[in-house]
Structures are given as C-alpha cells and as structure tokens.
C-alpha cells in the first residue's frame, strides 16, 4: 500500500472484503457463499466474481438476444428480490439503507456503490461492460499489497541508495596523451614498482598490494557482512540522544549499533542554532573543528543537535568491536581525479604533485569548480586533461543531486549513498602507472574493473589481467607467494634480517611493540649493535603497521641507546619509513622512559581481527586458568 494513503484506508478495505465474503452465487439471498472470493479481492460490493458470473449466465440467453423490455423486467425482479432479502436480514446493516453509506471515506479511491440495491440504470450499465473490465478492477489474488503496484514500485526506486558511478563513455585521447600515461614497458611488458592482486574465495574478497615481491598491504571485504564495511557511505540519520558531558550524540543510521557524532565533526552556523531543528539542516560551508579544544565562543553540542532530529551524515570510520561507526556532517564524494565537497568553499590540490603541475591544475580548477561546492584535486589528476576533470566534476554533481533528492523523500534512518566494491574502490584510489598490473581471478569482478578503467584511464586498461582458476594449477595468491606472507603477518613475533625480533601485542587501549636483539650479537660494541638493530626495527615496524593495518595509539619500546644522536637518527629513519604510508600518522618522539609514542588513523579492523575470532575458552587472554587451584 502506498505510504501516502490515510490510516483508515486498510480498515475500510477490510469492511469491503467482509461484505464480499457474504455475497451469494447467482445474486440470491440465503444461498451458499462463493469460495472464490478471498480477503483482499478488489471487487465492488455490488459485483460478483468472474467464476460466479459464469455459473449464473451459463443457462441463460445472452443479453444481445433478449429484448429491452424483457431485460428491464428481469432487472426489476432482481431488484425486488434483493429488497425482500434485505428485509429478512435486517440485523445486517446494508450500505444502501443510508444515503451517506454510499459516500466513500477519506482516502478511498473506489466509486460509491450499494450492496445489490442500486438503480436499474446502474445495473444495466454494469452488465453491458465487457468482462475484462471486471477482471481488471477485481481480479483474483489482488490483496492489500497489490492495490497500487505502480506506486509501490516507485517507492522502492525512491528508497534505493545511490550507487557510485563506475561506468561512462570513455574520453577519446590522442596517441601522445596515451603514451604519457601508459607507463614504462620493457620488452613489451609493463614495468612498475607495485602490483595488485584480487582473490575472491567463498564470498570473501581479498586484495593484496605487492612492492616487488613483498606484501605491503592487504584488505578483506565480506559482502554478507556489509554492516562493518560502511566507510564512506552517506546516511540520513536520526539523533537518538545528545550527551553534553561527552560533547557527542548517538545517531541511528540503521546499523545494529548507533553511530557517534562528536561536536567537532558537526558543521554549523547561526541558522542551525536559531532555526527549526526538526528538519535536516543543509551542510554548511564551515569545516568541522577538532573535537578536542572547543573555544568558549563556540556552541555546545546540545545547541546544535536535539533528539529525534534528522541529519545528513557520512561515515568516516567503520564500527570496530563494540564501538559504533564514526560520523561527520561534512559530506565528500570521491571521484577518480577530484573529490567533491558539497556546500563548502574547500579548494585544494594534492601536495604530492609538483609546483608546475599544481599551477596547471589550479587554472583548470578555477574554470570547472562549482560556485556553491568545494573541490579537491587528487594525485591521480597528474597529466589529465581539462575535459577529464570537468567530466569527473559533472559526474559527482549528478551523484550529489540524486543524494539530495533521495534525502528529501526519505523518512527515518536511510542509506542514501553506497560506496562501490572493495576492488573498484582501491583501484579508483591507488591504481596508476606505477603499478605493473592488476590480477583478478573472478570473471564478473574482472569485467567490472576492466570497464571502469576503460572509462577513466584507458591507457592503463590493458594492465588489468584475468587469472583463470580453472586453467591454473595454483591460485593467484599462491602463484605470487602471498599466502605464505599472510601467515607470517599474523604472527606475534617478527624476525629481523640481523637476528633481532619484534613482539607485537594488542590491548584494548593501544598496541605495544617491543624490540629485542635476539640472535644479533654484533661485532664491535654494544652501542653500535643496539643502534643497528634499532634501525632495522624502525624500517620493519613501519612496514608491519601498514601491512597489519594497526591503528590507534602505538607505543614502541626500542632498545635503550646512550648517544642522543643515535636516538634522533632512529626516530628520523622511522618517520621517513612512515612517509610511504598513505594513512595519516603522527610521531611524538622519544619520551623520558625511552618509549616512542605515535598514533595511526584507524578506519576499520586490522588484519588480525579480520581473519580471526576470539577464543571461546580463554576469551582472548592467551591462557587458561587452573580452576582447581582457584576453588581451594
């Protein structure tokens, strides 16, 4: 049923169906009920089903062979008979007894009718209509859910979330432009520093990034568990409660756990505070401030949000363990070359590009940037044409318009925009000419990624390869020795080339990494041995943080060094190694206790959490208590 119909619609429909169940075969009172009539049949009370009508007219001459006076006489006879029947069953109210009973209620779309006592002219006109008209209005099997099929389909389309556009007509490029973007080749084969492997097994998608032959990144996506993979999705959420003491609000976005929205992630202006909070406020051109360090002149969380308020928000961090997702009211739509920030004055270009390229992109951005929206140019926009950037901006604007329209029609917690699959998302973000190829072993996913690259980067489309598991003896992960490296990546201990080791332990609050000399005994003196061991550990720790996707607070216990110059060089080496990590990191230096404290942005679960479950016996403690000893 259409959601716009009043509440009394279903009640009246049930009354009609009750009347229809008591209708008799052949139009005679007191005869057997028609079994073909069921609840929800959309027949008028004066009509009979096609089956009963066939039984009644089978032994009668057709209306075409009967004369007009004869038809009128039979009509008057039926009318008198129905009146007599109504008098004998006075206990049952008839709609025809009252003149107001023929008027439809509010929300009823059916025409007014009686229960067999309508004027002869109405009966003649109804009898003269073809049978297909009757069946169309009251066909068998039409219940409450089939009353308005067109409206129902439209409602389903309106509630469908907007999908990221991954296919479009490719832009024609000349040979010179294709050659600049094609990347290096040697003996007709592509050459690159990195390689991407996509393995689909039992509904789980694994994506591995290799630097040379070494595994440096690994991602896992489970389509059946999309509740934990919602980073980047846009929702129309409803505020459940506001906590002034925490400067945060819990928002219902349709997930099992409510998401959290901190005050620093809320965009606002004076209109948000003084206006009506019952409707979702439009995103404001003011960037959110950090949630720590609120100025006295800034409004509090209870001044910006109220319970049962609808807000437009985006997930910035996946739910982890017992924690819900992290939200922000500043929306961003990522594309291949640019990122659109609706209703913002954001203007930026990637700092990884050179000064000359930044100036060229700035001149293009000045022409294509929408006046009411912000745009950030990504690193992938290097050497691309103005037409490609303009098309990317147009594509994102179309997505935002669809999201805005859907937000205006949605009620309650609703998913408005969904990010594409893991492989498409990573290819969109990372794949460039530094990659020698992408190998995929799923045919459907291969065609999707191939088509996407032919649209946005035709010069690199030939580097998308298909690994046919039916023809290959080894899987794609075994062929490139990824499985062996994954098993080592989940170990607690990591060995260094010189014989030292790392011990990585995870706790509720932070991750602790301990550096040991192990089998490394050195050659000259203790200070030199410890210094060389710490340098190796700094490089390996940066690699392990990226591979295992360890986030949050991280404390590293390097081996104590007496010389301050050596300590500074170890920290500098560590920061240089972390610079290759795309995830934002911050190193606070060496503390008074000789510990290096740092933070790494956490977006989702790490590698260990994604491939393991907590032990049901020890509950993750790694030891089993002696119950006999505890009972004494």
C-alpha positions in Angstrom: 0.0 0.0 0.0 1.2 3.5 -0.7 2.6 5.3 2.3 0.7 8.4 1.4 -2.7 6.8 2.0 -4.5 7.6 5.3 -4.6 5.2 8.1 -8.3 4.5 7.6 -7.7 3.0 4.2 -6.9 -0.5 5.3 -9.9 -0.6 7.7 -12.4 0.3 5.0 -10.8 -2.3 2.7 -11.4 -5.0 5.3 -15.0 -4.0 5.7 -15.5 -4.3 1.9 -13.9 -7.7 1.9 -16.2 -8.9 4.6 -19.2 -7.8 2.6 -17.8 -9.6 -0.4 -17.4 -12.9 1.5 -21.1 -12.8 2.3 -22.1 -12.3 -1.3 -24.2 -15.2 -2.7 -23.9 -17.0 -6.0 -26.4 -16.0 -8.7 -27.4 -12.9 -6.7 -29.9 -14.9 -4.5 -30.0 -14.3 -0.8 -29.5 -17.3 1.5 -27.5 -19.4 -1.0 -24.0 -20.8 -0.5 -21.1 -18.3 -0.2 -18.7 -18.1 -3.2 -15.5 -19.8 -2.3 -13.6 -18.0 -5.0 -13.8 -14.7 -3.1 -10.9 -14.1 -0.6 -9.7 -11.4 1.6 -8.3 -8.5 -0.3 -10.1 -9.1 -3.6 -10.6 -5.6 -5.0 -14.2 -6.1 -6.1 -17.0 -3.7 -5.5 -19.8 -4.8 -3.1 -22.3 -5.0 -6.0 -20.1 -7.2 -8.2 -19.8 -10.9 -8.4 -16.6 -12.7 -9.2 -16.0 -13.9 -12.8 -16.5 -17.5 -11.7 -19.9 -16.9 -10.1 -21.0 -14.8 -13.0 -20.2 -17.6 -15.4 -22.2 -20.0 -13.4 -25.2 -17.7 -13.4 -25.2 -16.9 -17.0 -24.4 -20.3 -18.4 -28.0 -21.5 -18.7 -29.5 -18.1 -19.7 -29.8 -16.5 -23.1 -27.3 -13.8 -23.9 -28.2 -10.1 -23.4 -28.0 -9.5 -27.1 -30.8 -11.9 -27.9 -33.2 -10.6 -25.2 -35.4 -7.7 -25.9 -35.1 -4.5 -24.0 -38.5 -4.8 -22.1 -37.6 -8.3 -21.1 -34.2 -7.1 -19.7 -35.9 -4.3 -17.8 -38.5 -6.7 -16.4 -35.8 -9.2 -15.2 -33.8 -6.3 -13.7 -36.9 -5.0 -11.7 -37.5 -8.6 -10.5 -33.9 -8.9 -9.2 -34.2 -5.6 -7.5 -37.4 -6.6 -5.7 -35.9 -9.9 -4.7 -32.8 -8.2 -3.2 -35.1 -5.8 -1.3 -37.1 -8.7 0.1 -33.9 -10.4 1.1 -32.6 -7.3 2.8 -35.9 -7.0 4.9 -35.5 -10.6 6.0 -31.9 -10.0 7.1 -32.5 -6.7 8.9 -29.9 -7.4 11.5 -27.1 -6.9 9.0 -26.7 -3.2 8.0 -26.8 -2.5 4.3 -25.0 0.4 2.8 -28.0 1.2 0.6 -30.2 1.8 3.6 -28.5 5.1 4.4 -27.8 7.8 1.8 -24.5 8.5 3.5 -23.3 5.0 3.3 -22.7 5.3 -0.4 -20.2 8.1 0.1 -16.6 6.9 0.3 -14.4 7.6 3.3 -11.3 9.8 3.2 -8.6 8.0 1.2 -11.0 5.6 -0.6 -10.5 5.6 -4.3 -13.4 3.3 -5.2 -16.6 4.7 -6.6 -19.7 4.8 -4.3 -21.9 1.7 -4.6 -24.6 -0.3 -2.8 -24.9 -3.9 -2.0 -27.3 -5.1 -4.7 -29.9 -2.4 -4.5 -28.7 0.2 -6.9 -30.9 1.7 -9.5 -31.8 -0.3 -12.6 -29.8 2.0 -14.9 -26.7 1.3 -12.9 -27.2 -2.4 -13.2 -27.8 -2.1 -17.0 -24.6 -0.2 -17.5 -22.6 -2.6 -15.4 -24.0 -5.6 -17.2 -23.2 -4.0 -20.6 -19.5 -3.7 -19.8 -17.1 -6.3 -21.1 -15.9 -9.0 -18.6 -12.2 -7.9 -18.9 -13.1 -4.6 -17.3 -14.4 -6.5 -14.3 -11.4 -8.6 -14.0 -9.1 -5.7 -14.2 -10.8 -4.0 -11.4 -11.2 -7.0 -9.1 -9.0 -9.8 -10.4 -8.4 -12.8 -8.3 -5.5 -12.7 -5.9 -5.3 -8.9 -5.6 -4.8 -8.2 -2.0 -3.8 -5.2 0.1 -0.2 -5.2 -1.1 -1.2 -5.2 -4.7 -3.6 -2.2 -4.5 -1.2 0.2 -6.1 1.6 -1.7 -7.9 2.9 1.4 -9.7 3.2 3.4 -6.5 4.9 0.5 -4.8 7.5 0.2 -7.5 8.1 3.9 -7.4 8.5 3.8 -3.7 11.1 1.1 -4.0 13.0 3.1 -6.5 12.9 6.1 -4.3 14.4 4.2 -1.3 17.2 2.6 -3.4 20.6 4.2 -2.3 22.6 6.0 -4.9 25.5 3.9 -6.3 28.8 5.4 -7.2 29.1 5.8 -11.0 31.8 3.4 -12.3 30.8 3.3 -16.0 30.6 6.0 -18.5 31.6 6.8 -22.1 35.4 7.0 -22.3 37.1 10.2 -23.5 39.0 10.0 -26.7 42.7 10.7 -26.2 45.4 11.2 -28.8 48.4 8.9 -29.1 50.7 11.4 -27.3 48.5 11.6 -24.2 48.1 7.9 -24.1 51.9 7.4 -24.3 52.5 9.7 -21.4 50.0 7.9 -19.2 50.7 4.3 -20.3 53.7 3.8 -18.0 57.0 2.2 -18.5 57.5 -1.0 -20.5 60.4 -3.4 -21.0 60.4 -5.8 -23.9 56.7 -5.2 -24.5 55.8 -6.0 -20.9 54.6 -3.4 -18.3 57.1 -2.4 -15.6 56.1 -0.9 -12.3 57.1 -0.8 -8.7 53.7 -2.2 -7.4 51.3 -4.9 -8.3 47.7 -5.5 -7.2 46.1 -9.0 -6.7 42.4 -9.7 -6.1 41.3 -13.1 -4.9 37.6 -14.0 -4.4 37.0 -17.1 -2.3 33.7 -18.2 -0.8 32.1 -14.8 -1.0 35.2 -13.1 0.6 37.3 -10.6 -1.4 41.0 -10.4 -0.6 43.1 -7.6 -2.1 46.8 -7.6 -1.8 49.4 -5.0 -2.9 52.9 -6.1 -3.6 56.0 -3.9 -3.7 58.3 -6.0 -5.8 57.6 -9.4 -4.3 56.9 -8.2 -0.8 53.4 -7.9 0.6 52.8 -4.4 1.9 49.0 -4.0 2.1 46.1 -6.4 2.5 42.4 -5.7 2.6 39.4 -8.0 3.3 35.8 -7.4 2.3 32.8 -9.6 3.2 29.7 -8.8 1.1 27.5 -10.7 3.6 28.8 -8.5 6.4 28.4 -5.1 4.9 27.4 -3.6 8.2 31.2 -3.5 9.1 32.1 -2.1 5.7 30.3 1.2 5.6 33.2 3.7 5.4 32.2 6.5 3.0 28.5 5.7 3.0 26.1 8.6 3.3 23.0 8.3 5.5 20.0 10.2 6.6 20.3 9.6 10.3 18.1 10.4 13.3 19.6 11.7 16.5 18.7 9.3 19.4 20.2 11.2 22.3 22.7 14.0 23.0 25.3 13.8 25.7 26.6 17.2 26.7 29.2 15.7 29.1 30.7 13.8 26.2 30.2 16.5 23.6 28.8 13.9 21.3 25.5 12.5 20.0 24.4 9.0 19.2 22.7 8.7 15.8 20.6 5.9 14.4 21.7 5.1 10.8 20.1 1.7 10.5 23.0 -0.4 11.8 22.9 -2.7 14.8 24.9 -0.1 16.8 24.2 3.6 16.8 26.9 5.7 15.3 28.6 8.5 17.2 28.9 12.1 16.1 31.2 14.4 18.0 30.7 18.1 18.3 33.9 18.8 16.4 32.5 16.9 13.4 29.3 19.0 13.1 29.2 21.8 10.6 27.1 24.7 11.8 26.3 28.4 11.5 23.9 30.7 13.2 20.9 29.4 11.3 21.5 25.9 12.6 21.2 27.2 16.2 18.2 29.5 15.8 16.3 27.7 13.1 13.9 24.7 13.2 15.8 21.6 14.1 13.0 19.2 13.1 14.3 19.1 9.5 17.8 18.1 8.3 19.9 21.2 8.0 21.8 21.6 4.8 25.6 21.1 5.1 27.3 24.4 5.8 30.3 25.9 4.2 32.2 25.8 7.5 34.7 23.0 8.1 34.3 20.9 11.3 36.8 21.6 14.1 38.6 19.0 16.1 36.5 17.6 18.9 39.2 18.5 21.4 39.8 22.1 22.4 36.4 23.8 22.0 36.6 27.6 22.2 34.3 29.4 24.6 32.5 31.3 21.8 31.6 28.0 20.0 28.2 26.5 20.6 27.8 23.3 22.6 26.5 20.0 21.2 23.1 20.5 22.7 22.7 23.8 20.9 23.4 22.2 17.5 21.5 18.9 17.8 18.3 17.7 19.5 16.8 14.3 20.0 14.7 12.9 17.0 16.4 15.4 14.7 17.2 14.2 11.1 20.7 14.9 9.9 22.7 14.2 6.7 25.9 12.5 7.7 28.7 10.4 6.3 30.7 7.5 7.9 34.3 8.3 8.5 35.2 5.2 10.5 33.8 1.7 10.3 32.4 0.2 13.5 35.0 -1.7 15.5 34.2 -4.3 18.1 31.7 -2.8 20.5 32.1 0.7 19.1 29.8 2.2 16.6 30.7 4.0 13.4 32.2 7.5 13.5 30.2 10.2 11.6 30.7 13.6 10.2 28.2 16.1 8.7 30.8 17.3 6.2 30.0 15.3 3.1 32.6 14.4 0.5 32.1 12.4 -2.7 35.4 10.9 -4.1 36.0 10.6 -7.8 38.9 9.4 -9.8 40.6 12.8 -10.2 38.7 15.1 -7.8 36.8 15.0 -4.5 33.6 17.0 -4.3 32.7 18.6 -1.0 29.1 19.8 -1.3 28.0 23.1 0.1 31.6 24.1 1.0 34.2 26.6 -0.1 37.0 24.0 0.1 39.7 24.5 -2.6 42.7 22.2 -2.7 45.3 20.4 -4.8 47.3 17.4 -3.7 50.7 18.3 -2.2 52.3 15.3 -3.8 52.2 17.0 -7.2 55.0 19.3 -8.4 54.7 23.0 -8.5 54.3 23.2 -12.3 51.6 20.6 -12.3 49.8 22.3 -9.4 49.7 25.6 -11.3 48.3 23.9 -14.4 45.6 22.1 -12.3 44.8 25.3 -10.5 44.0 27.1 -13.7 41.7 24.2 -14.7 40.0 24.1 -11.3 39.2 27.8 -11.5 37.1 27.2 -14.5 35.3 23.9 -13.6 34.8 24.4 -9.8 31.1 24.9 -8.9 30.3 28.1 -7.1 28.4 26.5 -4.2 30.6 23.4 -3.8 34.2 22.7 -2.9 36.7 20.6 -4.9 39.9 18.9 -4.0 42.2 17.7 -6.9 43.8 14.3 -6.2 47.2 13.0 -7.1 45.7 10.8 -9.9 44.9 14.0 -11.8 48.5 14.4 -12.9 48.8 14.9 -16.7 45.0 14.6 -17.2 43.1 17.0 -19.5 40.7 19.7 -18.5 37.9 17.7 -20.2 38.5 14.7 -17.9 38.5 16.8 -14.8 35.3 18.6 -15.9 33.6 15.3 -16.6 34.6 14.0 -13.2 33.2 17.1 -11.5 29.9 16.7 -13.5 29.6 13.0 -12.6 30.0 13.9 -8.9 27.5 16.7 -9.2 24.9 14.3 -10.6 25.5 11.9 -7.7 25.1 14.7 -5.2 21.8 15.8 -6.8 20.5 12.3 -6.6 21.5 12.0 -2.9 19.9 15.3 -2.1 16.6 14.3 -3.8 16.6 11.0 -2.0 17.3 12.7 1.3 14.2 14.9 0.8 12.0 11.9 0.2 13.4 9.6 2.9 11.9 9.1 6.3 13.8 7.8 9.3 17.3 6.2 9.1 18.0 5.6 5.4 21.1 4.7 3.4 21.5 7.4 0.7 24.8 6.6 -1.0 26.8 3.4 -1.1 30.5 3.1 -2.0 31.4 0.6 -4.7 33.0 -2.8 -4.1 36.5 -3.1 -2.4 38.4 -3.8 -5.7 36.8 -0.9 -7.6 37.3 1.4 -4.6 41.0 0.6 -4.2 41.6 0.8 -8.0 40.0 4.2 -8.0 42.1 5.4 -5.2 45.5 3.8 -5.9 46.0 2.4 -9.4 48.3 4.5 -11.6 51.2 4.0 -13.9 53.5 2.9 -11.0 51.6 -0.4 -11.0 52.7 -3.0 -13.4 49.2 -4.7 -13.3 46.1 -5.8 -11.5 45.4 -9.6 -11.5 41.8 -10.7 -10.7 40.5 -14.3 -10.5 36.8 -13.5 -10.5 35.3 -13.1 -14.0 32.4 -10.7 -13.1 34.7 -8.5 -11.0 37.3 -8.5 -13.7 34.8 -7.2 -16.3 33.6 -4.6 -13.8 37.1 -3.3 -13.1 38.1 -3.6 -16.7 35.2 -1.5 -17.8 35.8 1.1 -15.1 39.5 1.5 -16.2 38.5 1.8 -19.9 36.3 4.7 -18.8 38.5 6.7 -16.6 42.1 5.6 -17.5 42.1 3.9 -21.0 45.9 4.0 -21.1 46.1 1.6 -18.2 43.2 -0.7 -19.1 45.4 -3.3 -20.7 47.2 -3.8 -17.4 44.0 -5.4 -15.9 44.6 -9.2 -16.2 42.4 -12.2 -15.6 43.6 -15.2 -13.7 41.5 -18.2 -14.7 41.4 -20.6 -11.7 40.0 -23.4 -13.8 43.0 -23.4 -16.0 45.8 -22.6 -13.5 47.1 -25.1 -11.1 47.8 -22.5 -8.4 45.6 -19.8 -7.0 46.6 -16.2 -7.6 47.8 -15.8 -4.0 49.9 -19.0 -4.2 51.4 -18.1 -7.5 52.7 -14.8 -6.1 53.6 -16.2 -2.7 51.0 -14.1 -0.9 49.6 -16.9 1.2 52.9 -17.5 2.9 53.5 -13.9 3.7 49.9 -13.6 5.1 50.6 -16.4 7.6 53.7 -14.6 8.8 51.8 -11.3 9.0 49.5 -12.6 11.7 52.3 -14.0 13.9 53.1 -12.3 17.2 56.9 -12.3 16.6 58.6 -10.8 13.6 62.2 -11.7 12.8 64.7 -9.0 11.6 67.4 -9.7 9.0 70.2 -9.4 11.5 68.7 -11.8 14.0 66.7 -9.4 16.1 63.0 -9.6 16.6 59.8 -7.6 17.2 57.0 -8.7 19.5 53.6 -7.1 18.7 50.9 -7.2 21.4 47.4 -5.8 21.1 45.4 -4.4 24.0 42.1 -2.7 24.5 43.8 0.8 24.7 46.8 0.5 22.5 49.3 -1.6 20.6 52.7 -2.3 22.1 55.8 -3.3 20.1 58.9 -4.5 21.8 62.3 -4.5 20.1 64.8 -7.3 21.0 68.3 -8.1 19.9 67.6 -11.8 19.8 70.3 -13.6 17.9 72.0 -10.3 16.9 75.3 -10.2 18.9 77.0 -7.6 16.8 80.7 -7.2 16.0 82.2 -4.0 17.6 80.4 -2.8 20.8 77.0 -2.8 22.5 76.0 0.7 21.4 76.7 0.0 17.8 74.9 -3.3 17.9 71.8 -1.8 19.5 71.9 1.2 17.1 72.0 -1.1 14.0 69.3 -3.3 15.5 67.0 -0.3 16.1 67.5 1.0 12.6 66.3 -2.4 11.2 63.4 -2.4 13.6 62.3 1.1 12.6 62.0 0.1 8.9 60.3 -3.2 9.8 57.8 -1.6 12.2 56.7 1.0 9.6 56.1 -1.9 7.2 54.2 -4.0 9.7 51.9 -1.2 10.7 50.9 -0.8 7.1 50.6 -4.5 6.4 48.6 -5.3 9.5 46.7 -2.1 9.4 47.3 -1.3 13.0 45.6 1.9 14.1 45.1 3.9 17.3 47.8 4.5 19.9 51.0 2.7 19.3 53.9 2.5 21.8 57.3 1.2 20.7 60.0 0.1 23.1 63.3 0.5 21.3 66.4 -0.8 22.9 68.0 1.9 25.1 70.7 3.9 23.4 73.1 6.1 25.3 74.0 8.5 22.5 71.4 11.1 21.7 72.5 11.4 18.1 71.7 7.7 17.6 68.2 8.1 19.2 67.4 11.0 16.9 68.6 9.1 13.8 66.4 6.1 14.7 63.3 8.4 15.0 64.2 10.1 11.7 64.5 6.8 10.0 61.2 5.7 11.4 59.4 8.9 10.2 60.9 8.5 6.7 59.7 5.0 6.5 56.2 6.1 7.7 56.0 8.7 4.9 55.3 5.9 2.4 52.2 5.0 4.3 49.0 6.7 2.9 47.3 6.5 6.3 47.9 9.6 8.4 50.4 9.0 11.2 51.9 11.2 13.9 55.0 10.5 15.9 55.5 12.3 19.2 59.2 11.5 19.6 61.1 9.7 22.4 59.6 10.0 25.9 61.5 10.2 29.2 61.3 6.5 29.6 62.8 5.9 26.1 59.5 5.0 24.5 58.4 6.2 21.1 54.7 7.1 21.1 52.7 7.6 17.9 49.2 7.4 16.5 47.9 6.0 13.2 44.5 6.7 11.9 42.1 3.7 12.4 39.4 3.3 9.7 38.4 -0.3 10.2 39.5 -3.7 11.7 43.1 -4.7 11.3 44.4 -7.8 9.5 44.5 -9.9 12.7 40.9 -9.1 13.6 39.6 -9.7 10.1 41.0 -13.2 9.8 40.4 -14.4 13.4 37.9 -14.9 16.2 38.3 -14.6 19.9 39.0 -17.9 21.6 35.9 -19.1 23.5 38.0 -20.8 26.2 40.4 -18.0 27.2 38.4 -15.1 25.8 41.5 -13.8 24.0 43.8 -13.7 27.0 46.0 -16.5 25.6 46.0 -18.6 28.8 43.7 -21.0 30.6 43.1 -20.7 34.3 43.5 -23.6 36.7 40.0 -23.9 38.0 41.0 -26.5 40.6 43.5 -24.1 42.1 41.0 -21.2 42.3 38.4 -23.4 44.1 40.6 -24.1 47.1 
